[in-house]
């Protein structure tokens, strides 16, 4: 234990010991480098195993868990991470000091919160958890001690994420593998699947439900009984509350995870329905963001199924299409150092041909055609149609992606994600978390388990070891991967062929790949030579000899020499497919040809890109498909 006055890194001076828990000690400290010496919190994590194999694994886990904390600190009600470092084989986190008290000071035995107070508490916690879950991170230790009431504004702050505690619990098992020796969480707030080291997003929802029931009843979780037949919690007899709130709480703490709410947003919506709320307008799902702005989700999990590698890191998962052709297939409810060349064009509206519907609008959600099929949504379920509009795979999935290499990612609520074949059967069983797999490309798919990314074949077997923080699809025999904080490229043996050196990177297409250097995008060839100097704010991969780029807030198109051929003028633009590109101007979507002329005038609410002769289009409140006007 550190004594008062100890100085770490010649900067952080220990003031007092705040507490110990599991495998960490927490201290109040002051930052001697900043004016006024502001207070901060120092957490000391130390592996307990003396085995020398543990330290490098712990070091890697610590580094990547710190990345998560930096990311989460963007939220106003999650403490910021100021620094992380290692000294004498022990690990330190320096975080924002939250002046206030934890909820254990309010949730004292025998004291009951009012129904209104519980609803307000639930809403506050769920708003934070929604942010966390949207980044594919599971907290794993939500309980009153980890919910702080901030003194300045009385808001709830979520602290002490569970994954960092694994560092202290690492040990070598009888098979020589480095594993966590305990399940992370707190009895009473931890559901059975988490106790079995298989936490899910709904495990956090269970914990919040237990906090709420504790607040309503004034009883600790250990004082509540379970139905011996069903395993369900028995708590209703202790308090009289609104039936709807009771139903929500019951669903939050169901014994089996499949019967709980599956997302924080889902619970939050249910809580808000308890009293009249103004309806918020959600942005529609749809057009794939550009390479420079697409979020990189984080998957935070346990040390289960680590395989030969036997270590845990955060998986910055590359979702299919992240740096792909950037075809906006899915839909459901700086000064530039160049001058446009004289040959670059400004789009001129022309008379549009009438839209020729191949499949009349009747779907609630749609995807583009790929391998002869398109995913569509009807009454909340996804299935697949052929080009006549007939269902080949009946709507049955809660989410589904396009087919690539004969397989498609699909999900049924209450299960994990897996790959289906064109009969609708799972060819690779549901075993993956959301956003932890990509569609197959060149017969390989990114898969992230236990927070590391590698590549699987169509049997589900890893053929490139899980060792990357993030990874993208194979294209032209190469795939982008992230090692430490830089991106490079590997071949299909997993060998690095272009050293990690870029701030961001996209996949290869037509021999070139967009890369980001110091905030600007340019292009390299397969020898890593810069072919187009970094100069664009955003940049799609090349398709049909052109690539969409963004400069000074507007989108245009360049050729493979970097020459501007269609002047930046659009609010949004997507790559060319089948001779046409979808662009947005004055709030409306249209379609241009490679000369920049409008083939379909900009008067549409939404349209995809053309694929296999068709594109989806929004008409009223439904979606259908039109044929490529160039093919008439």
C-alpha positions in Angstrom: 0.0 0.0 0.0 1.2 3.5 -0.9 1.9 5.8 2.0 0.7 9.4 2.3 3.1 11.8 0.4 4.3 9.2 -2.1 4.8 10.8 -5.5 4.2 8.8 -8.7 5.8 9.8 -12.0 7.2 12.8 -10.2 3.7 14.3 -10.5 0.9 12.6 -8.6 1.2 13.0 -4.9 -0.8 10.6 -2.7 -3.1 12.4 -0.2 -5.0 9.4 1.4 -6.0 5.8 0.8 -9.7 5.7 -0.2 -10.2 2.0 -0.2 -9.3 -1.5 -1.4 -11.3 -3.9 -3.5 -10.5 -7.1 -5.2 -7.1 -6.6 -6.8 -6.8 -2.8 -6.6 -6.1 0.0 -4.1 -7.6 3.5 -4.7 -6.1 6.7 -3.5 -6.9 10.4 -3.5 -4.0 12.4 -4.9 -3.1 15.8 -6.2 -1.6 16.8 -9.5 1.5 18.8 -8.8 2.0 19.9 -12.4 -1.3 21.8 -12.7 -2.1 25.2 -11.2 -3.9 24.8 -7.9 -2.8 21.2 -7.6 -6.3 19.7 -8.4 -7.4 16.5 -6.9 -7.5 13.3 -8.9 -8.0 9.6 -8.2 -5.2 7.0 -8.5 -6.0 3.4 -8.9 -3.2 0.9 -8.3 -3.7 -2.5 -10.0 -1.2 -5.3 -9.4 -1.2 -8.9 -10.7 -1.2 -11.3 -7.8 0.3 -14.2 -9.7 4.1 -14.6 -9.6 4.2 -16.5 -12.9 6.3 -14.5 -15.4 3.9 -15.4 -18.2 1.2 -13.2 -16.6 3.0 -9.9 -16.7 3.1 -9.3 -20.5 -0.6 -10.4 -20.7 -1.5 -8.1 -17.9 0.4 -5.3 -19.5 -1.4 -5.7 -22.8 -4.8 -5.9 -21.1 -4.0 -2.8 -19.1 -3.0 -0.8 -22.1 -6.2 -1.7 -24.0 -8.5 -1.3 -21.1 -7.0 2.2 -20.7 -8.1 2.9 -24.3 -11.6 2.1 -23.3 -11.6 4.4 -20.3 -10.2 7.2 -22.4 -13.1 6.7 -24.8 -15.8 6.5 -22.1 -14.5 9.6 -20.5 -16.0 11.6 -23.3 -19.3 11.3 -21.5 -20.0 14.0 -18.9 -21.1 11.4 -16.3 -18.1 9.0 -16.6 -14.8 10.1 -15.0 -12.1 11.1 -17.5 -8.9 9.1 -17.6 -6.0 11.6 -17.3 -3.1 9.1 -17.4 -2.1 5.5 -17.3 1.4 4.0 -16.6 3.4 1.1 -15.2 5.9 1.3 -12.4 7.7 -1.7 -10.9 5.4 -4.2 -12.6 2.3 -2.5 -11.1 -0.2 -0.5 -13.1 -1.7 2.9 -12.3 -4.8 4.7 -13.6 -5.2 8.4 -12.9 -8.8 9.5 -13.2 -11.0 12.6 -12.6 -12.0 13.1 -9.0 -15.8 13.1 -8.5 -16.7 15.2 -5.5 -19.8 13.6 -4.1 -21.0 10.3 -2.5 -21.9 6.9 -3.7 -25.4 5.6 -3.6 -24.7 3.2 -0.8 -25.0 6.3 1.4 -28.6 6.8 0.2 -29.7 3.2 -0.2 -29.5 2.3 3.4 -31.3 -0.8 4.7 -34.9 0.0 5.6 -35.1 3.3 3.6 -37.5 3.3 0.7 -37.4 5.6 -2.4 -40.6 6.8 -3.8 -41.8 5.5 -7.1 -41.0 8.8 -8.8 -37.5 8.8 -7.3 -36.8 5.3 -8.6 -38.0 6.2 -12.1 -35.7 9.3 -12.1 -32.8 7.2 -10.8 -33.4 4.5 -13.5 -33.5 7.1 -16.2 -30.3 8.7 -15.1 -28.4 5.5 -15.0 -29.8 4.1 -18.2 -28.9 7.3 -20.1 -25.2 6.7 -19.2 -25.4 3.0 -19.8 -26.9 3.6 -23.3 -23.7 5.5 -24.1 -21.6 2.7 -22.8 -23.5 -0.1 -24.6 -23.6 1.8 -27.9 -19.8 1.4 -27.8 -20.2 -2.3 -27.2 -18.8 -2.1 -23.7 -20.3 -4.1 -20.7 -19.7 -2.4 -17.3 -19.9 -5.7 -15.4 -20.0 -4.2 -11.9 -23.0 -1.8 -11.6 -24.0 -1.5 -7.9 -24.6 1.4 -5.4 -20.9 1.8 -4.6 -20.1 2.4 -8.3 -22.9 5.0 -8.7 -21.7 8.4 -7.5 -24.0 11.4 -6.7 -22.0 14.4 -7.9 -22.0 17.3 -5.5 -22.1 20.1 -8.0 -25.3 19.1 -9.9 -26.6 16.0 -8.0 -26.3 13.9 -11.2 -25.4 10.2 -11.2 -21.8 9.4 -12.3 -20.9 5.8 -13.3 -17.5 4.7 -12.1 -15.2 1.6 -11.7 -15.7 -0.4 -14.9 -15.2 -4.1 -14.2 -12.7 -5.2 -16.8 -9.7 -3.5 -15.3 -10.1 -5.8 -12.3 -9.2 -8.8 -14.4 -5.6 -7.7 -14.4 -5.2 -8.6 -10.7 -7.0 -12.0 -11.2 -4.8 -13.3 -14.0 -3.1 -16.6 -13.4 -1.8 -19.6 -15.4 -4.1 -22.6 -15.4 -3.2 -26.3 -15.6 -3.2 -26.1 -19.4 -0.6 -23.3 -19.3 -3.1 -20.6 -20.4 -3.4 -17.2 -18.8 -6.9 -16.8 -17.6 -8.9 -14.7 -15.2 -9.4 -16.7 -12.0 -12.7 -15.1 -10.9 -15.9 -13.8 -12.4 -16.0 -10.0 -12.4 -19.0 -8.6 -10.6 -20.7 -8.3 -7.2 -23.0 -11.1 -5.8 -26.5 -9.9 -5.6 -26.2 -7.6 -8.6 -24.6 -10.2 -10.9 -26.8 -12.5 -12.9 -26.1 -16.2 -13.3 -24.6 -15.9 -16.8 -22.1 -13.3 -15.6 -21.2 -15.5 -12.6 -20.4 -18.2 -15.3 -18.1 -15.6 -17.0 -20.4 -15.0 -19.9 -21.6 -11.4 -19.3 -24.0 -9.8 -21.8 -25.4 -6.3 -22.2 -28.5 -7.5 -20.4 -26.3 -8.4 -17.4 -25.8 -4.7 -16.8 -29.6 -4.3 -17.1 -30.1 -6.9 -14.4 -27.8 -5.0 -12.1 -29.6 -1.8 -12.6 -32.9 -3.6 -12.0 -31.6 -4.9 -8.7 -30.5 -1.4 -7.6 -34.0 -0.1 -8.4 -35.7 -2.9 -6.4 -33.3 -2.3 -3.5 -34.3 1.4 -3.6 -38.1 0.6 -3.7 -38.1 -2.1 -1.0 -35.3 -1.0 1.3 -33.9 -4.5 1.2 -30.5 -5.7 0.1 -30.3 -8.2 -2.8 -29.3 -10.9 -0.4 -32.5 -10.4 1.6 -34.7 -11.2 -1.4 -35.8 -14.8 -2.2 -36.0 -16.6 -5.5 -38.9 -18.8 -6.6 -37.5 -22.3 -6.3 -39.3 -23.4 -9.4 -38.6 -20.6 -11.9 -35.6 -18.9 -10.3 -37.3 -15.6 -10.6 -36.9 -12.9 -7.9 -39.7 -12.6 -5.3 -40.0 -8.9 -4.4 -43.5 -7.6 -5.3 -45.0 -8.4 -1.9 -42.7 -5.9 -0.1 -44.0 -2.8 -1.8 -47.0 -1.4 -3.7 -46.0 0.3 -7.0 -47.4 1.0 -10.4 -48.1 -2.2 -12.4 -46.3 -1.0 -15.4 -43.1 -0.2 -13.4 -43.4 -3.6 -11.8 -43.5 -5.2 -15.2 -40.5 -3.3 -16.3 -38.5 -4.2 -13.3 -39.5 -7.8 -13.5 -38.3 -7.9 -17.1 -35.0 -6.3 -16.1 -34.2 -9.0 -13.6 -35.5 -12.1 -15.3 -33.4 -15.2 -14.4 -32.7 -16.1 -18.0 -31.0 -13.5 -20.0 -33.1 -14.1 -23.1 -36.2 -12.9 -21.3 -34.7 -9.6 -20.2 -34.5 -6.3 -22.1 -31.6 -6.7 -24.5 -30.5 -3.0 -24.7 -30.3 0.0 -22.4 -32.2 2.0 -25.0 -35.1 -0.5 -24.9 -35.4 -0.1 -21.1 -35.0 3.7 -21.3 -37.9 3.9 -23.7 -40.1 1.7 -21.4 -39.2 4.0 -18.4 -40.0 7.1 -20.4 -43.4 5.7 -21.3 -44.4 5.7 -17.6 -45.2 9.4 -18.0 -46.0 11.6 -21.0 -42.9 12.4 -23.0 -42.3 14.4 -26.1 -41.3 12.1 -29.0 -37.8 12.5 -30.1 -36.9 12.3 -33.8 -34.3 9.7 -34.5 -32.1 9.9 -37.5 -32.8 7.2 -40.0 -30.5 4.2 -40.4 -28.7 4.1 -43.6 -26.0 5.6 -45.6 -22.6 4.3 -44.6 -20.4 7.1 -43.1 -17.2 8.1 -44.8 -13.9 6.5 -43.8 -12.9 9.5 -41.7 -16.0 9.5 -39.5 -17.2 6.0 -39.1 -17.3 5.0 -35.4 -15.1 2.1 -34.3 -17.1 0.1 -31.8 -15.4 -1.4 -28.7 -16.2 -4.8 -27.5 -15.3 -5.3 -23.8 -15.5 -8.9 -22.6 -14.1 -11.5 -20.2 -11.2 -13.8 -20.5 -13.3 -16.7 -21.7 -12.2 -18.8 -24.7 -8.9 -17.1 -25.2 -7.4 -20.0 -27.1 -3.6 -20.3 -27.6 -3.0 -16.5 -27.4 -4.5 -16.5 -23.9 -4.8 -12.7 -23.5 -7.5 -10.1 -23.5 -7.5 -6.8 -25.3 -10.2 -4.4 -26.5 -11.4 -5.2 -29.9 -11.9 -2.1 -32.1 -14.1 -4.0 -34.4 -14.3 -3.1 -38.1 -17.9 -3.6 -39.1 -18.4 -4.9 -42.7 -18.2 -2.1 -45.2 -16.5 0.3 -42.8 -13.9 1.1 -45.4 -15.5 -0.8 -48.2 -16.9 0.5 -51.4 -19.2 2.7 -49.2 -22.3 1.8 -51.0 -25.3 3.2 -49.0 -27.3 0.0 -49.3 -29.2 0.0 -46.0 -32.1 2.1 -45.1 -34.7 1.9 -42.3 -36.9 4.0 -40.4 -9.8 23.0 -43.9 -8.5 24.8 -47.2 -7.8 22.3 -49.9 -4.3 22.6 -51.4 -5.4 22.3 -55.0 -7.5 24.2 -57.5 -10.2 22.4 -59.4 -8.9 21.6 -62.9 -10.6 23.2 -65.9 -12.0 19.8 -66.8 -13.8 19.3 -63.4 -17.5 19.6 -63.7 -20.4 21.2 -61.8 -23.6 19.1 -61.9 -26.4 20.4 -64.1 -29.9 19.1 -63.5 -31.4 17.5 -66.5 -34.8 16.0 -67.1 -35.1 12.7 -65.2 -36.6 9.7 -66.7 -39.6 8.4 -64.8 -38.7 6.0 -62.1 -39.2 2.4 -63.1 -40.1 0.3 -60.1 -38.9 -3.3 -60.3 -40.3 -4.0 -56.9 -43.1 -1.8 -55.6 -42.5 0.0 -52.2 -43.9 -2.3 -49.5 -41.0 -2.9 -47.0 -40.2 -1.2 -43.7 -36.5 -1.5 -44.2 -34.2 -2.6 -47.0 -30.7 -3.6 -48.0 -29.1 -3.6 -51.4 -29.0 -6.6 -53.7 -25.9 -8.9 -53.3 -25.5 -12.3 -54.8 -29.1 -12.2 -56.2 -30.7 -11.5 -52.8 -31.6 -8.5 -50.7 -32.4 -8.3 -47.0 -35.8 -6.6 -46.3 -37.8 -5.9 -43.1 -41.5 -6.6 -42.7 -43.3 -6.2 -39.4 -40.0 -5.9 -37.5 -38.4 -9.0 -38.9 -35.7 -9.4 -41.6 -35.9 -11.9 -44.5 -34.5 -12.1 -48.0 -36.1 -11.5 -51.4 -35.0 -12.3 -54.9 -35.2 -9.8 -57.8 -38.8 -10.6 -58.5 -39.7 -9.5 -54.9 -40.5 -13.0 -53.7 -39.3 -14.2 -50.4 -36.6 -16.8 -50.6 -35.9 -16.7 -46.8 -38.9 -15.8 -44.8 -38.7 -12.8 -42.3 -37.5 -14.3 -39.1 -34.4 -12.4 -38.0 -34.2 -9.4 -35.8 -31.3 -8.2 -37.8 -29.5 -9.4 -41.0 -26.8 -8.3 -43.4 -26.2 -8.7 -47.1 -24.8 -12.0 -48.5 -21.1 -12.1 -49.3 -19.2 -15.2 -50.3 -22.5 -17.2 -49.9 -23.0 -16.3 -46.2 -24.7 -13.4 -44.3 -24.6 -12.3 -40.7 -27.9 -12.7 -38.9 -29.3 -12.3 -35.4 -32.3 -13.6 -33.5 -33.1 -11.7 -30.3 -31.9 -13.6 -27.2 -29.2 -15.3 -29.1 -25.7 -14.3 -30.3 -24.9 -13.4 -33.9 -23.9 -16.0 -36.5 -23.7 -16.7 -40.3 -26.6 -18.1 -42.3 -26.5 -19.7 -45.8 -29.0 -19.1 -48.6 -31.5 -21.5 -47.1 -31.7 -19.4 -43.9 -29.9 -22.0 -41.8 -27.0 -21.1 -39.6 -23.8 -22.3 -41.3 -21.7 -20.9 -38.4 -23.6 -21.1 -35.2 -24.6 -18.0 -33.2 -21.6 -17.4 -31.0 -20.5 -13.8 -31.5 -21.3 -10.5 -29.9 -22.9 -7.7 -31.8 -20.4 -5.9 -34.0 -17.7 -8.5 -33.3 -17.8 -10.0 -36.8 -17.8 -8.8 -40.4 -19.2 -10.2 -43.5 -17.0 -12.7 -45.4 -14.8 -11.2 -48.1 -12.4 -13.3 -50.1 -13.5 -16.3 -48.0 -12.4 -14.8 -44.7 -14.2 -12.8 -42.1 -13.1 -10.7 -39.2 -14.1 -12.2 -35.8 -13.4 -10.8 -32.4 -13.5 -12.9 -29.3 -12.3 -12.1 -25.8 -11.5 -8.7 -27.2 -9.0 -9.6 -29.8 -9.5 -9.8 -33.6 -8.4 -12.4 -36.1 -9.9 -14.0 -39.2 -12.1 -17.1 -39.5 -12.8 -19.4 -42.5 -16.3 -20.6 -43.4 -16.1 -23.4 -40.9 -15.7 -20.8 -38.1 -12.1 -21.8 -37.5 -9.6 -19.1 -36.8 -7.0 -19.2 -39.6 -5.3 -15.9 -38.7 -4.6 -15.7 -35.0 -6.5 -13.2 -32.8 -3.8 -10.6 -32.1 -5.1 -7.3 -33.5 -6.8 -4.4 -31.7 -8.9 -3.8 -34.8 -9.1 -5.4 -38.3 -10.9 -4.8 -41.6 -12.0 -6.9 -44.5 -9.7 -8.5 -47.0 -9.6 -6.9 -50.4 -7.2 -7.6 -53.2 -5.5 -10.1 -50.9 -4.7 -7.5 -48.2 -6.5 -6.4 -45.0 -5.9 -3.3 -42.8 -5.1 -4.0 -39.2 -4.4 -1.9 -36.2 -1.5 -2.6 -33.9 -1.0 -0.3 -31.0 -2.3 3.1 -32.3 -1.3 2.7 -36.0 -2.7 1.0 -39.0 -0.9 -1.3 -41.5 -1.8 -4.2 -43.8 -1.4 -8.0 -43.6 -1.6 -10.7 -46.2 -3.7 -13.9 -45.9 -1.0 -15.6 -43.9 -1.3 -12.9 -41.2 2.1 -11.5 -42.2 2.5 -7.7 -42.0 3.3 -6.5 -45.5 2.9 -2.8 -44.9 4.1 -1.7 -41.5 1.6 0.0 -39.1 2.3 3.7 -39.7 -1.0 5.4 -40.6 -3.4 7.2 -38.3 -6.3 5.5 -40.1 -6.6 3.4 -43.2 -9.2 2.0 -45.6 -9.1 -1.2 -47.7 -7.5 -1.6 -51.1 -9.6 -1.1 -54.2 -8.3 -0.9 -57.8 -4.8 -1.0 -56.5 -5.0 2.0 -54.1 -6.0 2.4 -50.5 -7.0 5.7 -48.7 -4.8 6.4 -45.7 -4.9 9.1 -43.1 -1.8 11.0 -42.1 -2.0 13.9 -39.7 -5.7 14.3 -40.2 -5.7 14.3 -44.0 -6.6 11.5 -46.5 -4.5 10.5 -49.5 -3.8 7.2 -51.2 -1.0 4.6 -51.2 -0.2 1.7 -53.6 0.6 -1.8 -52.4 4.3 -0.9 -52.0 3.2 1.7 -49.4 4.2 4.5 -51.8 2.1 7.6 -51.5 0.4 8.0 -54.9 -2.0 10.8 -54.0 -0.8 13.2 -51.3 -2.9 13.5 -48.1 -5.1 16.5 -48.7 -8.7 15.5 -48.3 -10.9 15.8 -45.2 -12.7 12.5 -46.0 -12.1 10.0 -48.7 -13.9 6.8 -50.0 -12.1 4.0 -51.7 -11.9 3.9 -55.5 -14.8 2.4 -57.5 -15.0 2.4 -61.3 -12.0 4.7 -61.4 -13.4 7.4 -59.2 -13.6 8.1 -55.5 -15.8 10.5 -53.5 -13.8 13.0 -51.5 -14.8 15.8 -49.1 -13.2 19.3 -49.0 -14.3 22.4 -47.3 -17.6 20.8 -46.3 -18.6 19.6 -49.8 -18.3 16.3 -51.6 -16.9 15.8 -55.1 -15.0 13.1 -57.0 -11.3 12.5 -58.0 -9.7 10.1 -60.4 -6.7 7.8 -59.6 -4.2 10.6 -60.2 -5.9 12.7 -57.6 -7.3 15.1 -60.2 -10.7 16.5 -59.4 -13.1 15.4 -62.1 -16.4 16.4 -60.5 -16.1 19.6 -58.4 -16.9 19.4 -54.6 -20.5 20.7 -54.4 -22.7 18.1 -52.7 -23.8 17.8 -49.1 -23.1 14.1 -49.3 -22.0 11.7 -52.0 -21.4 8.0 -52.5 -19.2 6.1 -54.8 -20.0 5.2 -58.4 -21.6 1.8 -59.1 -22.9 0.7 -62.5 -22.0 4.2 -63.8 -24.1 6.1 -61.3 -23.6 7.8 -57.9 -26.1 9.0 -55.4 -25.6 12.6 -54.2 -27.4 15.0 -51.9 -27.9 18.6 -52.7 -30.2 21.1 -51.1 -31.5 18.4 -48.8 -32.6 16.1 -51.6 -31.1 13.0 -53.2 -30.5 12.5 -56.8 -28.3 10.3 -59.1 -25.5 11.6 -61.4 -23.4 9.9 -64.1 -19.6 10.1 -64.4 -19.9 13.4 -66.2 -21.6 14.9 -63.2 -25.0 15.2 -65.0 -28.1 14.3 -63.1 -29.8 11.2 -64.5 -32.3 11.3 -61.6 -33.0 14.8 -60.5 -32.3 15.7 -56.8 -35.9 15.5 -55.6 -35.9 12.2 -53.6 -36.1 11.7 -49.9 -33.6 8.8 -50.0 -32.0 6.4 -52.5 -29.3 3.8 -52.3 -26.6 2.9 -54.7 -27.2 0.6 -57.7 -26.2 -3.0 -57.4 -27.0 -5.8 -59.7 -29.1 -3.5 -61.8 -31.3 -2.1 -59.0 -31.3 0.4 -56.1 -33.6 0.7 -53.2 -35.6 3.9 -52.9 -37.9 5.4 -50.3 -41.4 6.3 -51.3 -43.7 7.7 -48.7 -43.2 5.5 -45.6 -42.1 2.3 -47.5 -39.2 1.1 -49.5 -39.0 -0.5 -52.9 -36.5 -1.0 -55.7 -36.0 0.8 -59.1 -34.0 -0.4 -62.1 -30.8 1.3 -63.3 -32.0 4.0 -65.8 -28.8 3.5 -67.9 -29.9 -0.1 -68.6 -33.1 0.9 -70.3 
